Protein backbone atom coordinates (compact mmCIF):
# COMPACT_ATOMS: atom_id res chain seq x y z
CA UNK A 1 0.00 0.00 0.00
CA UNK A 2 1.37 3.42 -0.98
CA UNK A 3 0.42 6.98 -0.02
CA UNK A 4 -2.31 7.17 -2.67
CA UNK A 5 -3.88 3.97 -1.35
CA UNK A 6 -3.86 5.36 2.19
CA UNK A 7 -5.60 8.53 0.99
CA UNK A 8 -8.35 6.86 -1.02
CA UNK A 9 -8.86 3.55 0.79
CA UNK A 10 -8.45 4.64 4.42
CA UNK A 11 -8.62 8.40 4.84
CA UNK A 12 -11.36 9.42 2.42
CA UNK A 13 -13.91 6.89 3.84
CA UNK A 14 -13.02 8.19 7.31
CA UNK A 15 -13.70 11.79 6.27
CA UNK A 16 -16.91 10.92 4.46
CA UNK A 17 -18.04 8.88 7.44
CA UNK A 18 -17.80 12.01 9.57
CA UNK A 19 -20.29 13.72 7.26
CA UNK A 20 -18.16 15.65 4.76
CA UNK A 21 -19.05 15.94 1.09
CA UNK A 22 -22.69 14.95 1.63
CA UNK A 23 -24.26 18.40 1.22
CA UNK A 24 -23.48 21.83 -0.20
CA UNK A 25 -22.26 23.16 3.14
CA UNK A 26 -19.50 20.59 3.65
CA UNK A 27 -16.59 20.22 1.25
CA UNK A 28 -13.55 18.01 0.81
CA UNK A 29 -10.76 19.90 -0.98
CA UNK A 30 -7.92 17.76 -2.28
CA UNK A 31 -4.29 18.74 -2.79
CA UNK A 32 -4.94 22.48 -2.66
CA UNK A 33 -1.75 24.38 -3.48
CA UNK A 34 -0.77 26.87 -0.78
CA UNK A 35 1.85 29.54 -1.46
CA UNK A 36 4.01 30.96 1.31
CA UNK A 37 5.76 34.32 1.25
CA UNK A 38 8.90 35.16 3.19
CA UNK A 39 7.11 36.97 6.00
CA UNK A 40 5.20 33.78 6.87
CA UNK A 41 8.52 31.99 7.37
CA UNK A 42 10.00 34.78 9.47
CA UNK A 43 12.68 35.63 6.85
CA UNK A 44 13.04 38.61 4.56
CA UNK A 45 16.15 37.86 2.51
CA UNK A 46 15.00 37.00 -1.03
CA UNK A 47 18.40 35.49 -1.90
CA UNK A 48 18.37 33.02 0.95
CA UNK A 49 14.69 32.34 1.37
CA UNK A 50 12.69 32.43 -1.85
CA UNK A 51 8.92 31.85 -1.72
CA UNK A 52 7.75 28.26 -1.93
CA UNK A 53 4.49 26.32 -2.23
CA UNK A 54 2.94 23.43 -0.30
CA UNK A 55 0.05 21.12 -1.00
CA UNK A 56 -2.38 19.83 1.61
CA UNK A 57 -3.74 16.34 0.93
CA UNK A 58 -7.23 17.11 2.28
CA UNK A 59 -8.91 20.22 3.59
CA UNK A 60 -12.28 19.47 5.18
CA UNK A 61 -14.56 22.47 5.41
CA UNK A 62 -17.85 23.36 7.03
CA UNK A 63 -18.66 26.54 5.13
CA UNK A 64 -18.50 29.62 7.39
CA UNK A 65 -17.86 27.48 10.50
CA UNK A 66 -14.33 26.12 10.15
CA UNK A 67 -11.84 23.73 8.60
CA UNK A 68 -9.42 20.96 9.45
CA UNK A 69 -6.50 19.55 7.45
CA UNK A 70 -5.28 16.01 6.76
CA UNK A 71 -1.71 15.19 5.79
CA UNK A 72 -1.18 11.63 4.52
CA UNK A 73 2.10 9.72 4.35
CA UNK A 74 2.95 6.25 3.10
CA UNK A 75 2.89 3.36 5.59
CA UNK A 76 6.68 3.14 5.40
CA UNK A 77 7.14 6.70 6.68
CA UNK A 78 7.08 7.47 10.38
CA UNK A 79 5.03 10.34 11.73
CA UNK A 80 8.02 12.43 12.78
CA UNK A 81 8.14 15.96 14.12
CA UNK A 82 8.87 17.13 10.57
CA UNK A 83 5.52 15.70 9.45
CA UNK A 84 3.78 17.44 12.35
CA UNK A 85 5.36 20.75 11.41
CA UNK A 86 4.55 20.31 7.74
CA UNK A 87 0.87 19.73 8.46
CA UNK A 88 0.92 22.59 10.94
CA UNK A 89 2.06 25.03 8.25
CA UNK A 90 -0.92 23.98 6.13
CA UNK A 91 -3.35 24.40 9.00
CA UNK A 92 -1.95 27.85 9.88
CA UNK A 93 -1.88 29.13 6.32
CA UNK A 94 -3.88 32.40 6.18
CA UNK A 95 -6.06 31.01 3.41
CA UNK A 96 -6.95 27.98 5.53
CA UNK A 97 -6.91 28.91 9.26
CA UNK A 98 -7.80 25.36 10.30
CA UNK A 99 -8.69 24.54 13.90
CA UNK A 100 -7.23 21.02 13.73
CA UNK A 101 -4.90 18.93 11.62
CA UNK A 102 -4.62 15.16 11.29
CA UNK A 103 -1.51 13.28 10.23
CA UNK A 104 -1.51 9.59 9.31
CA UNK A 105 0.50 6.94 7.53
CA UNK A 106 -2.44 4.54 7.46
CA UNK A 107 -1.07 2.67 10.45
CA UNK A 108 -1.19 5.44 13.03
CA UNK A 109 -3.33 8.56 13.36
CA UNK A 110 -2.51 11.74 15.33
CA UNK A 111 -4.94 14.64 15.69
CA UNK A 112 -3.61 18.01 16.82
CA UNK A 113 -5.20 21.27 17.78
CA UNK A 114 -3.50 23.82 15.55
CA UNK A 115 -2.68 26.08 18.49
CA UNK A 116 -1.21 23.25 20.59
CA UNK A 117 1.76 21.30 19.25
CA UNK A 118 3.18 19.96 22.51
CA UNK A 119 1.39 16.65 22.00
CA UNK A 120 -1.44 15.16 19.99
CA UNK A 121 -4.92 15.68 21.35
CA UNK A 122 -5.97 12.21 20.14
CA UNK A 123 -3.96 9.22 18.92
CA UNK A 124 -5.14 5.85 17.66
CA UNK A 125 -4.14 2.99 15.38
CA UNK A 126 -5.76 1.71 12.19
CA UNK A 127 -7.40 -1.22 13.96
CA UNK A 128 -9.20 1.25 16.25
CA UNK A 129 -11.00 3.04 13.39
CA UNK A 130 -14.13 0.89 13.69
CA UNK A 131 -14.37 1.11 17.48
CA UNK A 132 -17.24 3.17 18.86
CA UNK A 133 -14.94 5.02 21.24
CA UNK A 134 -12.77 6.27 18.34
CA UNK A 135 -15.71 7.11 16.07
CA UNK A 136 -17.58 9.00 18.78
CA UNK A 137 -14.52 10.99 19.83
CA UNK A 138 -13.83 12.02 16.24
CA UNK A 139 -17.49 12.84 15.62
CA UNK A 140 -17.57 15.02 18.73
CA UNK A 141 -14.56 17.01 17.53
CA UNK A 142 -14.46 16.95 13.71
CA UNK A 143 -17.98 16.37 12.40
CA UNK A 144 -19.83 19.24 10.69
CA UNK A 145 -22.35 19.33 13.54
CA UNK A 146 -19.48 19.67 16.06
CA UNK A 147 -18.13 22.69 14.16
CA UNK A 148 -21.59 24.23 13.94
CA UNK A 149 -22.38 23.78 17.62
CA UNK A 150 -19.00 24.71 19.02
CA UNK A 151 -18.95 28.40 19.81
CA UNK A 152 -15.40 28.26 21.18
CA UNK A 153 -12.67 25.68 20.90
CA UNK A 154 -11.59 24.65 24.37
CA UNK A 155 -10.05 21.36 25.38
CA UNK A 156 -10.79 18.18 23.51
CA UNK A 157 -12.64 15.87 25.88
CA UNK A 158 -10.09 13.14 26.73
CA UNK A 159 -12.70 10.84 28.27
CA UNK A 160 -14.77 8.14 26.63
CA UNK A 161 -17.85 9.87 25.11
CA UNK A 162 -21.23 8.93 26.52
CA UNK A 163 -22.66 8.82 23.02
CA UNK A 164 -22.78 10.38 19.59
CA UNK A 165 -22.29 14.11 19.99
CA UNK A 166 -22.04 13.77 23.79
CA UNK A 167 -19.17 14.54 26.15
CA UNK A 168 -17.77 12.06 28.68
CA UNK A 169 -19.69 13.84 31.44
CA UNK A 170 -23.06 15.57 31.16
CA UNK A 171 -24.91 17.93 33.45
CA UNK A 172 -28.66 17.57 33.94
CA UNK A 173 -30.11 21.07 33.68
CA UNK A 174 -33.83 20.35 34.02
CA UNK A 175 -36.71 18.24 32.90
CA UNK A 176 -39.92 16.58 33.97
CA UNK A 177 -41.20 13.18 35.06
CA UNK A 178 -44.89 12.44 34.61
CA UNK A 179 -46.60 9.59 36.44
CA UNK A 180 -49.19 8.14 34.08
CA UNK A 181 -50.79 5.41 36.18
CA UNK A 182 -50.10 3.70 39.50
CA UNK A 183 -51.91 0.69 40.91
CA UNK A 184 -51.57 -1.00 44.27
CA UNK A 185 -53.25 -3.01 46.99
CA UNK A 186 -52.86 -0.97 50.17
CA UNK A 187 -55.52 1.37 51.59
CA UNK A 188 -52.97 3.64 53.31
CA UNK A 189 -51.34 4.70 50.04
CA UNK A 190 -53.82 6.90 48.09
CA UNK A 191 -52.53 6.39 44.56
CA UNK A 192 -55.13 8.74 43.10
CA UNK A 193 -52.86 11.53 44.34
CA UNK A 194 -50.01 10.19 42.23
CA UNK A 195 -51.67 9.37 38.91
CA UNK A 196 -51.03 12.13 36.40
CA UNK A 197 -48.66 13.92 38.74
CA UNK A 198 -45.64 15.71 37.21
CA UNK A 199 -42.35 16.02 39.08
CA UNK A 200 -39.60 18.51 38.20
CA UNK A 201 -36.10 17.27 37.46
CA UNK A 202 -33.94 19.93 39.09
CA UNK A 203 -30.37 18.75 38.51
CA UNK A 204 -27.84 15.94 38.50
CA UNK A 205 -25.23 14.56 36.14
CA UNK A 206 -24.44 11.60 33.83
CA UNK A 207 -21.01 9.99 33.79
CA UNK A 208 -19.27 6.61 33.86
CA UNK A 209 -19.00 4.81 37.18
CA UNK A 210 -15.79 3.09 38.26
CA UNK A 211 -17.12 -0.21 36.90
CA UNK A 212 -17.60 1.50 33.46
CA UNK A 213 -21.39 1.44 33.58
CA UNK A 214 -23.13 4.67 32.64
CA UNK A 215 -24.56 6.31 35.75
CA UNK A 216 -27.23 8.99 35.89
CA UNK A 217 -27.53 10.86 39.19
CA UNK A 218 -30.95 12.54 39.07
CA UNK A 219 -32.32 15.14 41.49
CA UNK A 220 -36.11 15.20 41.57
CA UNK A 221 -38.26 17.77 43.34
CA UNK A 222 -41.02 16.08 45.35
CA UNK A 223 -44.60 16.88 44.51
CA UNK A 224 -47.14 18.52 46.79
CA UNK A 225 -47.56 16.33 49.85
CA UNK A 226 -50.66 14.25 50.38
CA UNK A 227 -50.58 15.37 54.02
CA UNK A 228 -52.77 18.48 54.37
CA UNK A 229 -51.00 21.82 54.86
CA UNK A 230 -47.59 20.31 53.94
CA UNK A 231 -47.09 21.64 50.42
CA UNK A 232 -43.27 21.40 50.51
CA UNK A 233 -40.90 20.53 47.66
CA UNK A 234 -38.00 18.45 48.89
CA UNK A 235 -35.34 17.27 46.40
CA UNK A 236 -34.68 13.53 46.28
CA UNK A 237 -31.79 11.90 44.43
CA UNK A 238 -31.74 8.65 42.50
CA UNK A 239 -28.84 6.80 40.86
CA UNK A 240 -29.66 4.99 37.61
CA UNK A 241 -27.23 2.62 35.90
CA UNK A 242 -26.96 1.18 32.40
CA UNK A 243 -24.68 -1.61 31.21
CA UNK A 244 -24.74 -0.32 27.61
CA UNK A 245 -21.58 1.22 26.19
CA UNK A 246 -23.17 4.44 24.92
CA UNK A 247 -26.40 6.40 25.19
CA UNK A 248 -28.61 5.63 22.21
CA UNK A 249 -29.93 8.25 19.81
CA UNK A 250 -32.14 5.66 18.09
CA UNK A 251 -35.74 5.33 19.38
CA UNK A 252 -35.86 1.78 18.00
CA UNK A 253 -32.80 0.77 20.05
CA UNK A 254 -33.19 2.70 23.31
CA UNK A 255 -30.91 2.71 26.34
CA UNK A 256 -32.20 0.99 29.49
CA UNK A 257 -31.42 2.53 32.87
CA UNK A 258 -32.35 0.83 36.13
CA UNK A 259 -32.44 1.87 39.77
CA UNK A 260 -32.68 -0.72 42.55
CA UNK A 261 -32.98 0.27 46.19
CA UNK A 262 -33.74 -1.72 49.31
CA UNK A 263 -33.66 -0.80 52.95
CA UNK A 264 -35.36 -0.31 56.29
CA UNK A 265 -37.12 2.82 57.49
CA UNK A 266 -37.41 2.89 61.30
CA UNK A 267 -40.60 4.16 62.88
CA UNK A 268 -40.53 7.93 63.30
CA UNK A 269 -38.25 8.58 60.32
CA UNK A 270 -39.28 9.84 56.88
CA UNK A 271 -39.44 8.06 53.54
CA UNK A 272 -39.89 9.44 49.97
CA UNK A 273 -42.75 7.45 48.48
CA UNK A 274 -42.48 7.54 44.66
CA UNK A 275 -44.10 10.74 43.45
CA UNK A 276 -45.12 11.79 46.97
CA UNK A 277 -43.45 14.04 49.52
CA UNK A 278 -41.49 12.42 52.35
CA UNK A 279 -43.87 10.90 54.90
CA UNK A 280 -43.12 10.40 58.62
CA UNK A 281 -43.54 6.71 59.32
CA UNK A 282 -45.67 5.54 62.30
CA UNK A 283 -44.23 2.03 61.90
CA UNK A 284 -41.10 0.26 60.68
CA UNK A 285 -40.98 -0.47 56.98
CA UNK A 286 -38.74 -2.63 54.84
CA UNK A 287 -38.88 -1.93 51.13
CA UNK A 288 -37.52 -2.60 47.66
CA UNK A 289 -37.89 -0.23 44.73
CA UNK A 290 -37.12 -1.04 41.11
CA UNK A 291 -37.35 1.77 38.58
CA UNK A 292 -36.61 1.28 34.90
CA UNK A 293 -36.15 4.16 32.45
CA UNK A 294 -36.06 3.35 28.73
CA UNK A 295 -35.14 6.18 26.41
CA UNK A 296 -32.88 7.82 23.84
CA UNK A 297 -31.19 11.17 23.23
CA UNK A 298 -33.04 13.64 21.02
CA UNK A 299 -31.61 17.14 20.55
CA UNK A 300 -29.81 17.25 23.92
CA UNK A 301 -32.81 15.75 25.70
CA UNK A 302 -33.09 12.23 27.07
CA UNK A 303 -36.70 11.16 26.48
CA UNK A 304 -38.59 7.94 27.13
CA UNK A 305 -40.83 5.94 29.42
CA UNK A 306 -40.53 4.63 32.96
CA UNK A 307 -41.90 1.72 34.96
CA UNK A 308 -41.98 1.28 38.72
CA UNK A 309 -42.24 -1.74 41.05
CA UNK A 310 -42.44 -1.08 44.79
CA UNK A 311 -42.79 -3.65 47.57
CA UNK A 312 -43.28 -2.72 51.23
CA UNK A 313 -43.52 -4.68 54.46
CA UNK A 314 -44.85 -2.95 57.59
CA UNK A 315 -44.04 -4.03 61.16
CA UNK A 316 -43.79 -2.63 64.68
CA UNK A 317 -47.01 -0.71 64.13
CA UNK A 318 -47.88 1.31 67.22
CA UNK A 319 -51.14 0.23 68.91
CA UNK A 320 -52.47 3.78 68.74
CA UNK A 321 -51.92 4.03 65.01
CA UNK A 322 -53.31 0.56 64.36
CA UNK A 323 -56.44 1.32 66.39
CA UNK A 324 -57.01 4.65 64.62
CA UNK A 325 -56.62 3.08 61.21
CA UNK A 326 -58.76 0.10 62.15
CA UNK A 327 -61.62 2.39 63.19
CA UNK A 328 -61.45 4.19 59.82
CA UNK A 329 -60.48 1.45 57.36
CA UNK A 330 -60.79 -1.84 59.14
CA UNK A 331 -58.05 -4.46 59.04
CA UNK A 332 -54.99 -3.32 57.03
CA UNK A 333 -52.48 -5.61 55.31
CA UNK A 334 -48.87 -5.69 56.49
CA UNK A 335 -47.50 -5.67 52.91
CA UNK A 336 -48.01 -3.53 49.84
CA UNK A 337 -47.20 -4.04 46.16
CA UNK A 338 -47.37 -0.98 43.91
CA UNK A 339 -46.62 -0.69 40.21
CA UNK A 340 -46.67 2.31 37.92
CA UNK A 341 -45.75 3.78 34.55
CA UNK A 342 -44.62 7.19 33.46
CA UNK A 343 -42.78 9.40 30.97
CA UNK A 344 -39.75 11.65 31.23
CA UNK A 345 -37.86 14.40 29.41
CA UNK A 346 -34.45 15.30 30.85
CA UNK A 347 -32.36 18.14 29.39
CA UNK A 348 -28.59 17.58 29.31
CA UNK A 349 -25.50 19.53 28.32
CA UNK A 350 -21.75 19.00 28.40
CA UNK A 351 -20.15 19.29 31.83
CA UNK A 352 -16.56 19.35 30.50
Secondary structure, 3 states (H helix, E strand, C coil): CCHHHHHHHHHHHHHHHCCCCCCCCEEEEEEEEEEECHHHHCCCCCCCCCCEEEEEEEEEEECCCEEEEEEECCCCCCCCHHHHHHHHHHHHCCCCCCCEEEEECCCEEEEEECCECCCCCEEEEHHHCCCHHHHHHHHHHHCHHHHHHCCCCCCCCCCCCCECCECCCEEEEEEEEEEEEEEECCCCCCHHHCCCCEEEEEEEEEEECCCCCEEEEEEEECCCCCCCCCCCCCEEEEEEEECCCCECCCCCCCEEEEEEEEEEECCCCEEECCCCCEEECCCEEEEEEEEEEEEEECCCEEEEEEEEEEEEEEECCCHHHHHHHHHHHCCCCCEEEEEEEEEEEEEEEECC
